[in-house]
Amino acid sequence: MNLELAENYKQDALNSFRSYKKLAERAIAQLSDGDFFILIDPEANSVALIVKHIGGNLHSRWRDFLNSDGEKPDRDRDLEFEIRGDSRESLMAFWESGWQTLFDNLEPLTPGDLLRTVTIRGEPHTVVEAINRQLTHYSYHIGQVVFLAKHLRSSEWRNLSVPKRQSKQFNRFLSEKQAKGTRKTNRFDVAAEFAANEERG
């Protein structure tokens, strides 16, 4: 594998994981404890349950990543969708330690490691396939977190992306940043910055 390409891929994956984590946390920060645990219908998952599920997946998939199956024997996935004595603080600590497990195992990977094979539930994946699998999985659930938080906050929601009917203004905002020498921006950070500026007027 081309060394430069492999390193670029790994860094982009790391940046994407960090961006999605931050996006979820910006949404979660807007919720009261009541909103964090609320179910919008009997079959729905609360933000708390999604946080618990992502945390469980992170711990299972990334612990001993290169050497053991991604579905660890001590994982109880069904329990991730139940609240049993969990607090917001304990769930967010579980979330944080799960993400740290990901970063601790992904950051040291070498270009050669990206072509190694790992298993998830006994099925072989290249390391690149395993990373892509988790990127899509987490972004799917983080989209749910943002949707739920926006729904629950309603008119009090603080935008994390480009507000409706402001795409032209956002493009101008980006152009101005580039004119000042900003070469590349994080798509979530810059959208949140723009939205906050617009709210302040």
Secondary structure, DSSP 8 states (H G I E B T S, - for coil): --HHHHHHHHHHHHHHHHHHHHHHHHHHTT--HHHHH--SSTT---HHHHHHHHHHHHHHHHTTTTTS-SS-TT--GGGGGS-SS--HHHHHHHHHHHHHHHHHHHTT--GGGGGSEEEETTEEEEHHHHHHHHHHHHHHHHHHHHHHHHHHHGGG---SS--TT-HHHHHHHHHHHHHTT-----HHHHHHHHHHHHHH-
